[in-house]
Amino acid sequence: MMLSRLTAALLVPCLLTGCAANPGNSLANAYEGKFLVGTAVKSGTLKSPLPAKNTPECRDFNAFTAENAMKWQHIQPEPGVFSFAMADQLIRIAEHCNGKVIGHTLVWHQQTPDWVFTDDAGEEVSREVLLARMKAHIYTLVGRYKGQVAGWDVVNEALNDDGSLRDTPWRRIIGDDYIEYAFKYARQADPSAELYYNDYNLYKPQKVAGAVRLVKQLASKGIKVHAVGMQGHYSLFYPAISDVEQSITALINAGTNVAITELDVTVLPLPENAHTGADITQSFTAHPVYDPYVDGLPEKQQQDLAGKYESLFALFLKHAGHISRVTLWGITDGDSWRNNWPIRGRTDYPLLLDREGEHKAAYHAVAELVTPE
């Protein structure tokens, strides 16, 4: 993969000595006027004091998503028992760092407590009961942050890779129209917030075709999807940039904008039977062949990673008129969930900042794309 002239010049010294993070540099500022550059914030950070202004989260990002703290199991672990402390801190961080908050996520089949779908006897509740629970949860969460959250991932990962609707408790109990109700309730709770559908593997033609059908079906009911979130859980080995572009184009042609919502690029091999994407139920046994870089990332892989990120951001810039945000799923390599998926305890290097928060060659590759010569 070819690197630009400046990226290639930066690569060797960064590998040999490390590139110290300069508080005067800001990826968010570099992309101002193009799209927001966001990050996911871990729960541990949301239990800590506000970050200093020159820390990576404040310096390089202007959109903030809670990695887990706004998911149902954390916000409402028991019926009617809400825990807002970490979500409140996310709001404070965004204000402190002059950024926007993206709410993630309202309706998902994962990280949702069993009580949501069952009664006291452990039997599945009725359609009416589950709709009432959905409405109450959305009204409470979205209503609390009305005017403070720029947009919400209303429904998360509702599609199979073939584009059909996934068989989830939401769909089994309510029916296919559960998605419609989720968007209606979110719109009623905050008429000013943008509303998103979010999913992984949308670079696959069948799956993005399913997302296009969903957007058009909702539009026919008068429900606007402001953007489809393409989770960018990618790899050095997949997907082809042309596949990502065909999906972006398909969504734009369907009348919606695009957000790149959970971008990371793993450098590690997947087990033979593993599926790409972000199915958090996958788990495999550790083996050294799947964890080859415990002592550091070699120059060749550093170069490949920088090239992959450069190609992706060049594509995002090409379509910047329809891409509202690019969110990295984590701040530093050490924060990334990729260290533990689908094998726990690996050493991955999927982000733009290393474990010390310093700029990697991939960071410079992305920054140089919008740096005047």
N, C-alpha and C positions, 0 to 999 in steps of 0.2 A: 504494500500500500504506500503510495507516494505521499511525502510530507511537503508542506510549503517550505520556502527558502528559510524564513525566520525560525520556523519550528525546528527544522533540521539543525540550524545553528545553535539553538537553545538546548537541544536534547543532550548532547554529550556532557557539557558542564553540569547540567541538572543531575545526570546520572552519577557523575563522579563526586560532586560535592553537595548536592541538594540545592534546591532553589528556595531561598528564604522568602517567606510571605511578606510582602511589602504592604503595610496598612494603607499606603497611598493608592494601591491598585485595587480595583473592584470589578469583578466580573459583571455584577448587576449594573454598574455605571457604564461599563463598556457596551452593554447591550441595551442601554436606555433608548427608547424609541423603536426598538425591534420587538422585544417581548420580555416579560418578567423572567428572572432567573431565580428559581426557588430551591428550597431544601426541605427535607423531612427532619423533624426534631424529635429526638428520642425522649422517652418518659423520664429518664434520669436527668436530662437537662431541664425538664419542666418541673423538677423537684428542687432545683438549685437556684441561687440568686441570678438576677439578670446578668447576661454576658457583658463584658466590656465592649466598647464601641469598636475596638480594633481586633476583636476575635473573628475567626472565619465566618461564623454565622451572620454577624452584623456587617462584616466587610464586603462579602461577596454575594449576598443574596438579598432579594427584596420581596420574596413570597415564602410563607412559612406554613407547612402542613404538619400536623401531629402524626408521627408514624403510627402510634397506637392509641393515644390518649383520648381521642374523640370517638373511638369505636364503641359499640353498644356495651360490650362486656366491662369496659372501664367507666363509661358514663352512667349506665344504669344496671349495675350487676344484679340487683334484686328489684322486684316490682316496686316502683315508686321511690326507690332509693337512688338519688342522683349524686354523682361525685364530680364536681366541676373544677377542683383546685388546679389540676394540670392544664385543662383547657383555658382557664382564666390566665394562667401564666403564659400560655402561648399568645394570647391577646396582648399581654404586657410586653412580651419580647418583640412582637411585630411593631408595636407603637415605639418601643425603645430604639429599634433598628430601622425605623421608617419603611416598613414593609407591609404587605397585605397578608391576610390569613385566608387559607383555603381549608374548608371543613371536610374531613375525611373520617368516616363515611356514614351515611344514614341507614341504608338498607343493604345488608350483605348476609350471605349464608354462613360465613365464617366469623369467629370471634363475636358471636351473638349467644347469650346464655340460653340454655335449654328451656328455662321458664317462659321465654317469650312465646314458644310454640306449643306449650303443654299446660294442662290444668293441674289441679292439686293431686289428681289420681295418676298423673303421668300420661294421660291420653292427649292426642292432638286437639287443640281448640278449634272452634268453628271459624269460618271465614269472617263473620261479623266481629268476633272477639279479637282475632289477629289484626284486622283492619283498625279496630279501636286502639289496640296497643301500638301499632305503627303510628297512627295519628298522634297519640298522646306523646310518644317519644320524640317525633319530629317537631311537634309544636313546642315542646319544652326545650329541646336542644337548640333548634334554629331560632326560636323566639327569644331565648336568653341572649343570643349574640346577634340579634337583628341590627343591621347597620354596622356591625363590626367584622363580619366575615364576608369577604368579597364574593365567594362562590362555594358551592357544596357539591361533593361527589354524592349525588342522591342515591344512585343504585350502583353497586360494585359487582363486577364479574358475574353477570346474569346469563352469559352466552357460553355454549360449548364451542370447541374449535371448529366445528362444522357450521357454525352460525345459528344453530337451533337454540331455543331457550333451555337453560340448565334446569335439571330437576332438583329444586331446592324446597325446603319447607315453606318458604313464602309462596312459591308457585303452586305446590301441591294443595295447600290449604286455601289460599285466596283465589288462585287462577292466574292466567296470563296477564290479567289487568292489574296485578299488584304493582307493576312498574309505573303504570299510569297513576295509580293512587299515590305512590310515593312522591312523584313529581308534583301532583296537585297539592298535597299537604305541605310540601316544602315551599311552593309558591305562595300559598296562603299564609304560612308562618313568616315569610320575609319576602314581600313582593319586589324588593330591590336587589336581592342576591341573584347571581348567576347560578344556573343549575346544570350539572354535568352528569354524563354517563361515563363510567370508568371501567377499563378492562385490559387484560394482557393478551399477547399474541395477535394483536390486531394487524400486524404485518401480513398475516395469512389471509389469502383472498376470500375464502369461505367465511372466515370469522368477521372480517370487516364488512362483508356483504350482509351479514346478520345485523351488525351495528347500523348500517345504512337503512335496512328495513325498519329497525327499531326507531330510529330518528324520524323516519317518514310516517310511521304509524302514530307516533306521539304528535307529530305536527298535524296530522289529520284530525286529531282530537283537540287541537288548539293549544297544545303543550309544546313550548319551545325548549329545545336542548341547546344551550348556549355554546357548549363545546363537548366533544367526545374526548375523554382522556385516554390517550394511548400509553399504557404502561410500558416504558422502555426498558424492560429487564432483558438486556441483550448480552451478547458474548462477542469475543474476538472472532468467533467462527460462524455466527449468524446474528441477525438476518442480513441478506443483501440490501444495500442502500436502495436499490431499485424497488425492492418489495416494500420498504418503509414508505417510499414516495408514492407508490400506487395506492396505498391505503390512505395517506394524507389527501391525495387528490380525490379519491372516492368519497371521503367524508365532506370535503369542501363542496364537491358537486352535489351532495345531498342537502346542502344548505346550512351546514353547521361549521363552526370553527373547530380547531384542534388544540389540545393541550398535551404536551409530552409530560406525563405526570410522575413517573417513578423511575427516572433514568439511572441506570448503572450498567457497566459493561464488565462482565466477569472475564478473568483471564484463565480460569480453571476449567479442566475438562469435566463433562458430566458423565456419570455412570451410564453404561450402555442402555439400560432400560428406563432412564429418567426422561421426563417430559420437559420441554422448554416452557418458559413462561413463569408463573408464580403460584402454582398450586402448593399451598403451604402444608398440605397433608403428606407430601412426598418426603421420604426419609430413607437414607441408605447408610450402610456400614462404612466407617472410615477405612481408607487404604492409602498408603503413600503415593500410589500412582495418581490419585485424585487430589493430591495436595503437594505439588512439586516445588512450591516457591516459599517454603517456610523460612528460608534464610534471606529472602529478598527477591525482587523481581529482576530478572536479567535484562540486559540492554535490548535484546531483540524484542522481548515482550513489552518493554516500555515503549519502544518505537511503534509497535503494532497497536498498542492501546491509544497512543497519541494520534495515530493515523485514523483509527476508527472514530474517535471523538471528533476529529477535525472534519471527517466526511459527514458525520451526523449533523453537526452544527452548521456546516455549509448548506446541507439540505434544509434545515430549519430556517436559516436566513433566506433561502430561496422562496420559501412560502410564508415569510414572516407576516405578511398581510393577513393571514388567516390563522396564525399560531399565537395564542395569547400568552403562553407560559411554557417554560421548560424547567421542570423541577427535578433536581438530582435527589435520589432516594438515600439521603444521608449527607453528612458534612465531610467526614474524613473516612478513609479506608477502614479504620478501626471501628467506626460506627455501623458499618454496613451489615445488613442481614445476610448478605451473600457469604459471609464467613461461616454461616451456620445452615445454609440451604443449598442443596438438599442433604448435605452431610455436615454434621456439627463439628465445630472446632477447626475448620480450615483457615488458611491464611490467604485472603483474596485482596485484590488491589483494584476495585471496580470504579472508583470515584476520581475526582480531579485533585483532591488534596490527600496527602499521605497521612500516616498515623500521627504525625506531629502537627498537622494542620498546615504544612508547607506546600507550596505549589509544585505539582508534578509536571512532567513534560506534556501530559495531556491537557493540563490547565493552560499552559502557554499556547498549545495548538489551538485551543478554543478562543483564547483572548486575542491572538494574533489575527484571527479572521476579521475582526472589527477594529483593528489598530491601524490608523493611517500610516502609510510609509513616509 
